[in-house]
Amino acid sequence: MHVQHDARGADDFLSLRGEDRPVRRTLVFSIVGLALLMMSVDSTIVATALHSLQQGLRTSINWAGWTITAYSFGFVLTLPVSGKLSEQYGCRRVFVGSVVAFTVASLCCGLTDNIYLLIALRAVQAAGGAGFTPSATGIIVDHFGSVRDRAVSLFGSIFSIGSMIGPIFGGLFVSYWSWRGIFFVNVPIGMAVIVTALCYVPRDRSRTGGTHPSMDATGMALIGGGLFAGMFAVSYLGEKDAHAWSPVFVVPLAFAIVALWMFFRHINRSARPFIAPRLIHGSGFGAVNLVNGLFGGITSGVIALVPLYATNRYGIDALDSGTLLIAQGAAAILLSIAAALALRRTGYRPPLYVGGVVIATGMVLLALGPAAGIPPYAWLAGSAFLIGLGRGANNPASRSAGLQLAPEHSSTLAAIRSMCMQIGAIITISIATAVIASSNDPGRIQAWVFAMAGALLVAALPLITRVPEHYGSW
């Protein structure tokens, strides 16, 4: 590869072998970044419209809540598949196909008048959204040369922006339009991404002979079934009056354990496994995946519970409690950008240590409550801001630490990272809501949940020593 710099400084170009024209890196990053922003907004925007959606479709709050659960299920189940498809069939094809699926599903979600159909469409929408991160990561790694490490490190700031503005946009649509607007807004954005991606994202390199290796259907079925059963079991714990000895929990949990055990047994014996075992638990990869699940997933789960905590413990109304996430999001954006630019000099472990300690401190402060003379809102906002700072410091390092070990598997590694974080968040939220539902003082018990989460992250800090260190580009 040969890097060619535009004299005007407005855009950088990367000349590629076999390409008729250079890659406009700034434009390509903007295209994939807009898709990632759309996906991250949609993961939070629906929560603010649940009441309006419930009333509009004349359904119960439980069924309305399944529009969020179905999205989480579809997203996690499809992530590893989309990563594998990106490697086998090309990142551009999967990226464009994913945006098409997401956009069409969004349009159908906005048009439907049936809650059951809406739940199914949300799963389809999530399946499309799950393809964004693996394929976008592969596009950046394949075509951005020596700056690819900094480009993928900036993805964390995009997700922080999306999670911050999602609830705000949701509130605006519900207040001044309709719950259908939270889905319709994706249609023009998705169409713009599709058109510009077809025009400016480089074509996938053709395979020799034009053939593709067969997909590991057995591996896909085992991991899909195991993840679905496990997520169903954990999600059940969040239901009111749920019990750990209930067959509704025990049976799917047992199925999940058996299916995932069979999955690992299968990939260790298969000649062409669905996911190479070393990418999951191999030297370096196992530690990185655990760090992402703990420091990324648990933190995401805690942040999602902050508005509920503000209402339960301090009586802060829904609008004000939702704005608490703005402080966290702003901090994560600023630190993600700064950490991404400094990562070549700091290496991976220092920002992971600092970020982990700051996150744990923020969680403990949430649990302790405001010091004398400090209003509860200001205390909560400051604590959330600290957690955001820690997330911002962690994100670039935790993302690049795995990718630099095997850039040729960037799509699969990006999918594994997202899957670990999603599973960590789902487990955190499900356990927390189960504990809260059984308590007579939900605010106080949630404070203990935050304290325990912070203590767990402190206990997990030694795990960072197992993360492979690296300086410079990769």
PLY file of the C-alpha trace (Angstrom):
ply
format ascii 1.0
element vertex 474
property float x
property float y
property float z
element edge 473
property int vertex1
property int vertex2
end_header
0.00 0.00 0.00
1.06 3.55 -0.66
-0.25 6.57 1.26
-0.88 9.72 -0.79
-1.67 13.01 1.01
-3.98 15.61 -0.49
-2.22 18.94 -0.68
-5.39 20.77 0.28
-5.51 19.01 3.65
-9.27 18.53 3.41
-9.07 14.80 2.79
-6.50 12.01 2.88
-6.19 9.42 0.19
-4.95 5.88 0.29
-3.88 4.32 -2.99
-4.75 0.64 -3.14
-3.50 -2.08 -5.43
-6.14 -3.11 -7.89
-8.31 -0.03 -7.24
-9.08 2.43 -10.03
-9.21 5.36 -7.65
-7.85 6.21 -4.20
-9.87 5.82 -1.02
-11.26 9.04 0.42
-10.64 8.15 4.02
-12.44 11.04 5.69
-15.57 10.42 3.62
-15.49 6.65 4.17
-15.10 7.13 7.93
-18.05 9.55 7.91
-20.21 7.00 6.07
-19.51 4.10 8.42
-19.62 6.47 11.40
-23.12 7.64 10.44
-24.30 4.03 10.27
-22.80 3.26 13.69
-24.43 6.40 15.11
-27.83 5.38 13.70
-27.49 1.91 15.25
-26.38 3.19 18.66
-29.19 5.77 18.78
-31.74 3.06 18.06
-30.54 0.95 20.97
-31.64 3.67 23.44
-34.29 5.76 21.68
-37.12 3.22 22.08
-36.97 3.27 25.90
-38.28 6.84 26.00
-41.24 5.94 23.77
-42.46 2.83 25.59
-45.49 4.48 27.19
-46.54 6.16 23.95
-45.98 2.91 22.04
-48.03 0.98 24.59
-50.93 3.41 24.25
-50.68 3.60 20.46
-50.77 -0.16 19.98
-53.20 -0.77 22.87
-50.99 -3.35 24.53
-49.48 -4.06 27.96
-46.24 -2.54 29.20
-44.72 -6.05 29.31
-45.29 -6.59 25.60
-44.11 -3.06 24.85
-40.93 -3.81 26.80
-40.30 -6.81 24.55
-39.51 -4.35 21.74
-36.31 -3.61 23.67
-35.67 -7.22 24.67
-36.14 -8.50 21.10
-33.62 -5.94 19.87
-31.06 -7.12 22.43
-31.67 -10.78 21.55
-31.43 -10.20 17.80
-28.33 -8.06 18.17
-26.34 -10.50 20.30
-27.39 -13.60 18.34
-26.44 -12.09 14.97
-23.13 -10.49 15.96
-20.88 -13.55 15.53
-22.65 -14.49 12.28
-22.16 -11.01 10.80
-18.48 -11.06 11.74
-17.97 -14.37 9.96
-19.96 -13.23 6.91
-17.83 -10.08 6.66
-14.66 -12.15 6.51
-16.01 -14.65 4.01
-18.05 -12.49 1.65
-16.55 -9.04 2.06
-17.06 -6.17 4.47
-18.61 -3.80 1.92
-21.25 -6.34 0.90
-22.18 -7.09 4.50
-22.15 -3.40 5.44
-24.49 -2.37 2.63
-26.71 -5.42 3.15
-26.94 -4.71 6.88
-27.92 -1.08 6.30
-30.58 -2.17 3.79
-32.03 -4.68 6.29
-31.94 -2.13 9.12
-33.57 0.59 7.02
-36.36 -1.59 5.61
-37.08 -3.05 9.06
-37.20 0.47 10.53
-39.76 1.54 7.92
-41.90 -1.53 8.63
-41.63 -0.92 12.40
-43.04 2.56 11.93
-45.92 1.32 9.77
-47.10 -1.65 11.83
-50.20 -1.63 14.04
-49.52 -4.99 15.69
-47.29 -5.35 18.77
-46.32 -8.94 17.93
-45.24 -7.99 14.42
-43.36 -5.01 15.84
-41.42 -7.29 18.20
-40.47 -9.57 15.30
-39.43 -6.59 13.17
-37.29 -5.25 15.99
-35.37 -8.54 15.95
-34.86 -8.14 12.18
-33.77 -4.55 12.72
-31.25 -5.70 15.31
-29.94 -8.37 12.95
-29.19 -5.64 10.45
-27.64 -3.37 13.07
-25.42 -6.20 14.32
-23.64 -6.21 10.97
-22.56 -2.57 11.23
-19.67 -2.82 13.69
-17.91 -5.95 12.31
-18.14 -4.83 8.68
-17.26 -1.19 9.45
-14.23 -2.32 11.46
-13.12 -4.54 8.58
-13.48 -1.67 6.09
-11.31 0.57 8.25
-8.66 -2.09 8.90
-8.49 -3.09 5.22
-8.27 0.37 3.70
-6.89 2.88 6.20
-3.26 1.74 6.29
-1.11 3.15 9.08
-3.94 5.24 10.60
-6.36 2.33 11.03
-5.60 2.02 14.76
-6.64 5.61 15.42
-9.70 5.36 13.18
-11.18 2.28 14.88
-10.31 3.75 18.29
-12.65 6.66 17.53
-15.63 4.30 17.22
-16.11 4.54 20.99
-16.89 8.25 20.78
-19.55 7.55 18.11
-21.33 5.02 20.33
-21.21 7.47 23.25
-22.81 10.18 21.13
-25.56 7.79 20.05
-26.39 6.58 23.54
-26.46 10.18 24.77
-28.73 11.69 22.12
-31.02 8.65 21.71
-33.21 9.39 24.76
-33.32 13.09 23.85
-34.49 12.41 20.29
-36.98 9.87 21.59
-38.49 12.43 23.93
-38.74 15.01 21.16
-40.44 12.62 18.73
-42.94 11.43 21.33
-43.68 14.99 22.49
-44.06 16.65 19.10
-44.88 13.83 16.69
-45.50 10.14 17.37
-43.73 7.01 18.60
-43.54 6.02 14.93
-41.05 8.81 14.38
-38.35 6.92 16.32
-38.36 4.37 13.50
-39.11 6.61 10.51
-36.08 8.80 11.26
-33.81 5.89 10.28
-35.20 5.68 6.74
-33.66 8.83 5.15
-30.42 8.32 7.09
-30.21 4.69 6.00
-30.88 5.58 2.36
-28.14 8.20 2.45
-25.68 5.68 3.93
-26.56 3.08 1.28
-26.09 5.46 -1.66
-22.84 6.97 -0.39
-21.44 3.56 0.60
-22.06 2.21 -2.90
-20.32 5.24 -4.37
-17.33 5.70 -2.06
-16.61 2.60 0.05
-14.02 0.50 -1.85
-15.25 -2.71 -3.43
-14.36 -5.97 -1.75
-11.36 -7.69 -3.21
-12.42 -10.65 -5.35
-11.54 -14.15 -4.20
-9.33 -16.44 -6.24
-11.63 -18.72 -8.19
-14.67 -16.81 -6.94
-15.59 -19.48 -4.36
-16.35 -19.20 -0.67
-15.73 -21.79 2.02
-18.88 -23.33 3.47
-20.33 -21.87 6.65
-20.12 -23.93 9.85
-23.87 -24.52 10.29
-23.38 -26.72 13.35
-21.27 -24.11 15.12
-23.74 -21.35 14.23
-26.69 -23.37 15.57
-24.92 -24.25 18.82
-23.77 -20.73 19.68
-27.07 -19.20 18.56
-29.16 -21.62 20.60
-26.87 -21.35 23.62
-26.86 -17.55 23.63
-30.61 -17.31 23.14
-31.36 -19.77 25.95
-28.89 -18.07 28.27
-30.23 -14.59 27.56
-33.81 -15.81 28.05
-32.90 -17.33 31.43
-31.10 -14.20 32.63
-33.85 -11.91 31.32
-36.43 -13.91 33.27
-34.67 -12.93 36.50
-35.70 -9.35 35.81
-39.41 -10.27 35.95
-41.42 -9.59 39.06
-41.67 -12.58 41.44
-39.00 -14.46 39.46
-37.18 -17.24 41.34
-33.84 -18.85 40.63
-35.36 -22.32 41.21
-38.17 -21.78 38.70
-38.18 -24.16 35.68
-38.50 -21.07 33.47
-34.99 -20.14 34.62
-33.39 -23.53 35.27
-34.35 -25.28 32.00
-33.08 -22.64 29.54
-29.99 -22.07 31.68
-29.17 -25.79 31.57
-29.79 -25.83 27.83
-27.49 -22.82 27.39
-24.67 -24.46 29.37
-24.92 -27.68 27.37
-25.17 -25.91 24.00
-22.20 -23.62 24.68
-20.13 -26.55 25.99
-20.92 -28.42 22.77
-20.01 -25.30 20.76
-16.54 -25.07 22.28
-16.09 -28.83 21.87
-17.14 -28.52 18.22
-14.85 -25.63 17.26
-11.87 -27.31 18.90
-12.44 -30.39 16.73
-13.65 -28.80 13.49
-11.27 -28.25 10.56
-13.08 -25.02 9.64
-14.77 -23.78 12.82
-17.33 -20.99 12.90
-14.99 -18.99 15.15
-11.36 -19.98 15.67
-10.97 -21.05 19.33
-7.89 -18.86 19.81
-9.94 -15.73 19.07
-12.14 -16.55 22.07
-9.81 -17.94 24.73
-6.34 -18.01 23.14
-3.29 -16.24 24.52
-4.10 -12.55 24.82
-7.57 -12.87 23.31
-9.16 -14.43 26.40
-7.97 -11.60 28.66
-9.13 -8.93 26.20
-12.58 -10.53 25.90
-12.96 -10.71 29.69
-11.90 -7.07 30.05
-14.50 -6.06 27.47
-17.23 -8.10 29.17
-16.43 -6.79 32.65
-15.28 -3.19 32.23
-17.37 -2.56 29.13
-20.48 -4.65 29.77
-20.96 -4.05 33.49
-20.34 -0.33 33.04
-22.95 -0.13 30.27
-25.44 -1.94 32.48
-24.84 0.39 35.42
-25.18 3.50 33.25
-28.49 2.24 31.87
-29.79 1.95 35.46
-28.78 5.45 36.60
-32.07 7.19 35.58
-34.08 4.53 37.45
-31.83 4.98 40.49
-32.30 8.76 40.42
-36.07 8.31 40.48
-36.23 5.50 43.04
-33.82 6.94 45.60
-34.10 10.70 45.18
-37.49 11.22 43.49
-35.97 12.97 40.47
-38.50 13.07 37.61
-38.07 11.11 34.38
-36.93 14.05 32.24
-34.26 15.23 34.67
-33.07 11.70 35.41
-32.64 11.08 31.69
-30.42 14.14 31.32
-27.95 12.62 33.80
-26.66 10.49 30.93
-25.60 13.62 29.05
-22.76 14.21 31.53
-21.59 10.62 31.17
-21.82 10.70 27.39
-19.97 13.99 27.06
-17.13 12.74 29.24
-16.88 9.47 27.29
-16.72 11.35 23.97
-13.97 13.71 25.10
-11.81 11.03 26.70
-12.32 8.56 23.84
-10.93 11.07 21.37
-8.03 12.06 23.63
-7.19 8.45 24.50
-7.34 7.40 20.83
-4.83 10.09 19.87
-2.49 9.22 22.75
-2.77 5.41 22.51
0.40 4.91 20.46
2.43 6.51 23.25
0.60 5.20 26.32
0.14 1.61 25.21
-2.95 -0.33 26.27
-2.51 -1.16 29.94
-2.14 2.34 31.51
-5.45 3.69 30.12
-7.18 0.42 31.04
-5.93 0.70 34.64
-6.80 4.39 34.95
-10.18 3.91 33.28
-11.05 0.94 35.49
-10.20 2.79 38.71
-12.14 5.90 37.66
-15.20 3.84 36.67
-15.16 1.97 39.98
-14.82 5.27 41.87
-17.83 6.70 40.05
-19.90 3.63 40.92
-18.98 3.81 44.60
-19.86 7.52 44.70
-23.23 6.71 43.17
-23.82 4.20 45.94
-22.69 6.47 48.80
-24.96 9.36 47.95
-24.37 13.12 48.10
-22.04 14.75 50.58
-23.40 17.49 52.81
-24.60 20.54 50.93
-24.48 18.94 47.45
-27.83 18.50 45.68
-28.58 14.89 44.67
-28.81 15.78 40.96
-25.36 17.41 40.99
-23.87 14.44 42.87
-25.35 11.91 40.47
-24.28 13.94 37.43
-20.73 14.20 38.79
-20.59 10.46 39.51
-21.90 9.65 36.03
-19.35 12.06 34.57
-16.56 10.11 36.30
-17.88 6.85 34.88
-17.93 8.47 31.45
-14.32 9.56 31.84
-13.34 6.01 32.70
-15.25 4.59 29.75
-13.59 7.08 27.44
-10.15 6.08 28.67
-10.94 2.37 28.32
-12.65 2.25 24.94
-9.77 2.82 22.48
-7.40 0.49 24.34
-9.92 -2.32 24.81
-10.93 -2.11 21.14
-7.42 -2.07 19.69
-5.87 -4.61 22.08
-7.60 -7.50 20.35
-7.51 -6.15 16.80
-3.75 -5.67 16.74
-3.24 -9.36 17.59
-4.98 -10.51 14.39
-5.96 -7.67 12.01
-6.89 -10.22 9.35
-9.78 -11.31 11.61
-10.86 -7.75 12.45
-14.55 -8.29 11.63
-14.88 -11.38 13.82
-12.93 -9.76 16.66
-15.15 -6.67 16.52
-18.20 -8.93 16.70
-16.80 -10.88 19.67
-16.03 -7.63 21.51
-19.54 -6.26 20.98
-21.06 -9.59 22.00
-19.05 -9.71 25.25
-20.11 -6.17 26.13
-23.77 -6.82 25.33
-23.83 -10.01 27.39
-22.16 -8.24 30.31
-24.72 -5.43 30.16
-27.70 -7.79 29.90
-26.55 -9.88 32.86
-25.93 -6.74 34.96
-29.33 -5.23 34.19
-31.21 -8.51 34.67
-29.63 -9.30 38.03
-30.06 -5.70 39.22
-33.72 -5.52 38.22
-34.39 -8.91 39.85
-32.91 -7.71 43.13
-34.70 -4.36 42.91
-38.07 -5.99 42.17
-37.89 -8.06 45.37
-37.00 -5.11 47.62
-39.19 -2.75 49.61
-36.57 -0.03 49.25
-35.47 -0.19 45.59
-33.31 2.94 45.76
-31.27 1.63 48.68
-30.82 -1.85 47.22
-29.76 -0.37 43.88
-27.06 1.58 45.71
-25.71 -1.74 46.97
-25.78 -3.08 43.40
-23.63 -0.15 42.27
-21.22 -0.67 45.18
-20.85 -4.36 44.37
-20.28 -3.59 40.69
-17.52 -1.15 41.61
-15.92 -3.70 43.94
-16.03 -6.35 41.20
-14.21 -4.04 38.78
-11.51 -3.30 41.37
-11.07 -7.04 41.92
-10.76 -7.51 38.15
-7.95 -4.94 37.71
-5.17 -7.61 37.89
-6.69 -9.13 34.74
-5.32 -6.16 32.80
-1.78 -7.52 33.28
-2.78 -10.33 30.90
-3.72 -7.89 28.13
-0.91 -7.85 25.51
0.92 -4.51 25.59
1.64 -2.63 22.37
3.00 0.78 21.38
2.76 2.57 18.07
0.54 1.69 15.11
-0.41 -1.84 14.06
0 1
1 2
2 3
3 4
4 5
5 6
6 7
7 8
8 9
9 10
10 11
11 12
12 13
13 14
14 15
15 16
16 17
17 18
18 19
19 20
20 21
21 22
22 23
23 24
24 25
25 26
26 27
27 28
28 29
29 30
30 31
31 32
32 33
33 34
34 35
35 36
36 37
37 38
38 39
39 40
40 41
41 42
42 43
43 44
44 45
45 46
46 47
47 48
48 49
49 50
50 51
51 52
52 53
53 54
54 55
55 56
56 57
57 58
58 59
59 60
60 61
61 62
62 63
63 64
64 65
65 66
66 67
67 68
68 69
69 70
70 71
71 72
72 73
73 74
74 75
75 76
76 77
77 78
78 79
79 80
80 81
81 82
82 83
83 84
84 85
85 86
86 87
87 88
88 89
89 90
90 91
91 92
92 93
93 94
94 95
95 96
96 97
97 98
98 99
99 100
100 101
101 102
102 103
103 104
104 105
105 106
106 107
107 108
108 109
109 110
110 111
111 112
112 113
113 114
114 115
115 116
116 117
117 118
118 119
119 120
120 121
121 122
122 123
123 124
124 125
125 126
126 127
127 128
128 129
129 130
130 131
131 132
132 133
133 134
134 135
135 136
136 137
137 138
138 139
139 140
140 141
141 142
142 143
143 144
144 145
145 146
146 147
147 148
148 149
149 150
150 151
151 152
152 153
153 154
154 155
155 156
156 157
157 158
158 159
159 160
160 161
161 162
162 163
163 164
164 165
165 166
166 167
167 168
168 169
169 170
170 171
171 172
172 173
173 174
174 175
175 176
176 177
177 178
178 179
179 180
180 181
181 182
182 183
183 184
184 185
185 186
186 187
187 188
188 189
189 190
190 191
191 192
192 193
193 194
194 195
195 196
196 197
197 198
198 199
199 200
200 201
201 202
202 203
203 204
204 205
205 206
206 207
207 208
208 209
209 210
210 211
211 212
212 213
213 214
214 215
215 216
216 217
217 218
218 219
219 220
220 221
221 222
222 223
223 224
224 225
225 226
226 227
227 228
228 229
229 230
230 231
231 232
232 233
233 234
234 235
235 236
236 237
237 238
238 239
239 240
240 241
241 242
242 243
243 244
244 245
245 246
246 247
247 248
248 249
249 250
250 251
251 252
252 253
253 254
254 255
255 256
256 257
257 258
258 259
259 260
260 261
261 262
262 263
263 264
264 265
265 266
266 267
267 268
268 269
269 270
270 271
271 272
272 273
273 274
274 275
275 276
276 277
277 278
278 279
279 280
280 281
281 282
282 283
283 284
284 285
285 286
286 287
287 288
288 289
289 290
290 291
291 292
292 293
293 294
294 295
295 296
296 297
297 298
298 299
299 300
300 301
301 302
302 303
303 304
304 305
305 306
306 307
307 308
308 309
309 310
310 311
311 312
312 313
313 314
314 315
315 316
316 317
317 318
318 319
319 320
320 321
321 322
322 323
323 324
324 325
325 326
326 327
327 328
328 329
329 330
330 331
331 332
332 333
333 334
334 335
335 336
336 337
337 338
338 339
339 340
340 341
341 342
342 343
343 344
344 345
345 346
346 347
347 348
348 349
349 350
350 351
351 352
352 353
353 354
354 355
355 356
356 357
357 358
358 359
359 360
360 361
361 362
362 363
363 364
364 365
365 366
366 367
367 368
368 369
369 370
370 371
371 372
372 373
373 374
374 375
375 376
376 377
377 378
378 379
379 380
380 381
381 382
382 383
383 384
384 385
385 386
386 387
387 388
388 389
389 390
390 391
391 392
392 393
393 394
394 395
395 396
396 397
397 398
398 399
399 400
400 401
401 402
402 403
403 404
404 405
405 406
406 407
407 408
408 409
409 410
410 411
411 412
412 413
413 414
414 415
415 416
416 417
417 418
418 419
419 420
420 421
421 422
422 423
423 424
424 425
425 426
426 427
427 428
428 429
429 430
430 431
431 432
432 433
433 434
434 435
435 436
436 437
437 438
438 439
439 440
440 441
441 442
442 443
443 444
444 445
445 446
446 447
447 448
448 449
449 450
450 451
451 452
452 453
453 454
454 455
455 456
456 457
457 458
458 459
459 460
460 461
461 462
462 463
463 464
464 465
465 466
466 467
467 468
468 469
469 470
470 471
471 472
472 473
